[in-house]
């Protein structure tokens, strides 16, 4: 069963956020992850979608997604995202 990281973000500082994007990709690939969605056009059909950027990353399994998030490789990169965006993130099991 695959593991997915789903993030819904509001980028506060786009220029500084580019540093995060430049660094995070290698960490994701190292743990077998691949981007399925990186922003893109959307239309809210029901309810509220509070932040304009949505990211979905697929990992081989749930444990690998958790391993990536808690890894030494991601540890120095995560503060860049946190300093330059607000939002929500989950890691979830999926098919």
N, C-alpha and C positions, 0 to 999 in steps of 0.2 A: 504494500500500500504506500503510495507516494506521500511525501510531506510537502506542504505548501507554506510559504511565507506570503502573507497578504498585508500590504501596508497602504493606508490612505493618508496622504500627506499634504500639508500646506508648506510650500517652500518660502521661508522668510527672507533668505539671502541667496538668490540664484547664483551669483558669482562664486561665493564660498561653497555652495552645495556642489558645484562642478568638481571640486577636489574630492568630495565623497564619491561621486559617480566614477571618477577616474581610478579610485583605489578599491572600491568594493567589488567590482566585477571579478578581479582575480581571486578574491576570497571565495566568492560564490562558486566559481568554476572549480576551485580546488576541492570543494566538498560535493561535486557532482551536480551543482545547481544550474538551472537555465531559466532565463527570463521568459515568461509567457506574455506579460503585459508590462510596459514601461510607459505610463501616462497614456496619451492618446485621446482622441475625441470620444465623448460620452454624452449620454442624455439620461438624467434621472427620471425613472419611470414611476417610482413609488417611494414614499418616505423622504428622508433627508440624506444627502451625501455631502458631508461637511467640507471636505477638502478636495482640491482640484486634481491632485496627482494620485493615481492608483498604480501600485506595483504588485505583480504576482510572480513569484519565483517557485519553480518546481524542483524539488530534490528527490533523489531516488527513494527515500523513505522519511518518515517522521523523525526518527532518531538522527538522521544525517542533517536535517534542517535545524534541529536543536543543537547539534554538535557545531554547525557553522556559527549560529548565533552566539554561542558561548566560547568560541575558539580564541586562541591567542592571536590568530591572524585578523579576526574581526575586531578584537578588543580596541586597538588604537584607531580604527576607522569609525566605529560607532559614535564617538563623541562629536565627530564632524557633522554627522547627520543630526544629532540631537541639538547641536548649537545653531543649526541653520534651518530647522524645520520643526513643525508641530504635527501631531497626528496620532494615528493608532496603528498598531501592528499586532498580528496574531500569527501563530504557527499552528497549523491544523492538518490532521490526517485526511487524505482524500484518495480517490481512485485514479 
